[in-house]
Amino acid sequence: MKAAALDRTLAALADPHRRRVVELLREHPRPAGDLARAVGVAPPAMSRHLRALREGGIVEESHPAFDARVRIYALRAEPMMDLLRWLEETERMWSEQLSALKRHVEGPAER
């Protein structure tokens, strides 16, 4: 994952309201109004949160054929999969470093 994309994903997830939106969208796509009510924020505030999530690439919006004014939001898998890969690589690096430290601390003292 490129650093800029990772930065956008992490910035989008930095806010607790946006993380709650992600949790809700894991269940199924939802209209913006439903998300605002479920999160407990005013529609203009939800609009700003959804814009940040869109710009971070985490959600996508669509319009149902019956009403172009309604926006339905759904999660995009790619940014989350990239974040998961980055976290796994970071965890692997820390595990290797901690194992090396353990070997050093428990190893025979050369005096």
C-alpha positions as CSV (number, residue, x, y, z in Angstrom):
1,M,0.0,0.0,0.0
2,K,1.3,3.4,-0.9
3,A,2.0,5.7,2.0
4,A,-0.4,8.4,0.7
5,A,-3.3,5.9,0.4
6,L,-2.6,4.5,3.9
7,D,-2.5,8.1,5.3
8,R,-5.9,8.9,3.7
9,T,-7.4,5.6,5.1
10,L,-6.1,6.2,8.6
11,A,-7.1,9.9,8.5
12,A,-10.7,8.9,7.5
13,L,-10.9,6.4,10.3
14,A,-9.5,8.7,12.9
15,D,-12.9,10.1,14.0
16,P,-15.1,7.9,16.2
17,H,-18.2,8.9,14.3
18,R,-16.7,7.7,11.0
19,R,-15.6,4.4,12.6
20,R,-19.2,4.0,13.8
21,V,-20.4,4.5,10.2
22,V,-18.0,1.8,9.1
23,E,-19.4,-0.5,11.7
24,L,-22.9,0.2,10.5
25,L,-22.0,-0.3,6.9
26,R,-20.4,-3.7,7.6
27,E,-24.0,-4.9,8.2
28,H,-25.4,-3.5,4.9
29,P,-25.4,-0.4,2.7
30,R,-27.5,2.4,4.1
31,P,-28.9,5.8,3.1
32,A,-27.1,8.9,4.6
33,G,-30.2,9.8,6.6
34,D,-30.3,6.4,8.3
35,L,-26.6,6.7,9.1
36,A,-27.1,10.2,10.6
37,R,-29.9,8.9,12.9
38,A,-28.0,5.8,13.9
39,V,-24.8,7.7,14.8
40,G,-26.7,10.6,16.4
41,V,-25.4,13.5,14.4
42,A,-27.1,16.1,12.3
43,P,-27.4,15.5,8.6
44,P,-24.8,18.3,7.7
45,A,-22.3,16.7,10.1
46,M,-23.0,13.3,8.6
47,S,-22.4,14.7,5.1
48,R,-19.0,15.9,6.2
49,H,-18.1,12.5,7.7
50,L,-19.3,10.7,4.6
51,R,-17.2,13.0,2.4
52,A,-14.1,12.2,4.5
53,L,-14.8,8.5,4.2
54,R,-15.4,8.9,0.4
55,E,-12.2,10.9,0.0
56,G,-10.4,8.2,2.0
57,G,-11.7,5.6,-0.4
58,I,-13.5,3.7,2.3
59,V,-17.1,4.2,1.1
60,E,-18.8,4.6,-2.2
61,E,-22.1,6.2,-2.9
62,S,-24.8,5.2,-5.3
63,H,-28.2,6.5,-6.2
64,P,-31.3,4.2,-6.4
65,A,-33.2,4.4,-9.7
66,F,-36.4,5.5,-7.9
67,D,-34.9,8.7,-6.4
68,A,-31.6,10.3,-7.5
69,R,-31.7,12.6,-4.4
70,V,-31.1,9.6,-2.1
71,R,-27.6,8.5,-1.6
72,I,-26.8,4.9,-0.5
73,Y,-23.4,4.3,1.1
74,A,-21.5,1.1,1.0
75,L,-18.1,0.0,2.1
76,R,-15.3,-0.6,-0.3
77,A,-13.1,-3.6,0.5
78,E,-9.8,-2.5,-1.1
79,P,-8.7,0.2,1.4
80,M,-9.5,-2.1,4.4
81,M,-7.7,-5.0,2.8
82,D,-4.6,-2.7,2.2
83,L,-4.8,-1.5,5.8
84,L,-5.0,-5.1,7.0
85,R,-1.9,-6.1,4.9
86,W,0.0,-3.1,6.4
87,L,-1.0,-4.1,9.9
88,E,0.1,-7.7,9.3
89,E,3.5,-6.5,8.0
90,T,3.9,-4.2,11.0
91,E,2.9,-7.0,13.4
92,R,5.4,-9.4,11.7
93,M,8.2,-6.8,12.1
94,W,7.4,-6.2,15.8
95,S,7.3,-10.0,16.4
96,E,10.7,-10.4,14.8
97,Q,12.1,-7.5,16.9
98,L,10.6,-8.8,20.1
99,S,11.9,-12.3,19.4
100,A,15.4,-10.9,18.8
101,L,15.3,-9.0,22.0
102,K,14.1,-12.1,23.9
103,R,17.0,-14.1,22.5
104,H,19.4,-11.4,23.4
105,V,18.1,-11.1,27.0
106,E,17.9,-14.8,27.6
107,G,21.1,-15.7,25.8
108,P,24.4,-16.5,27.6
109,A,26.2,-13.5,29.0
110,E,29.6,-13.1,27.4
111,R,31.8,-11.7,30.1
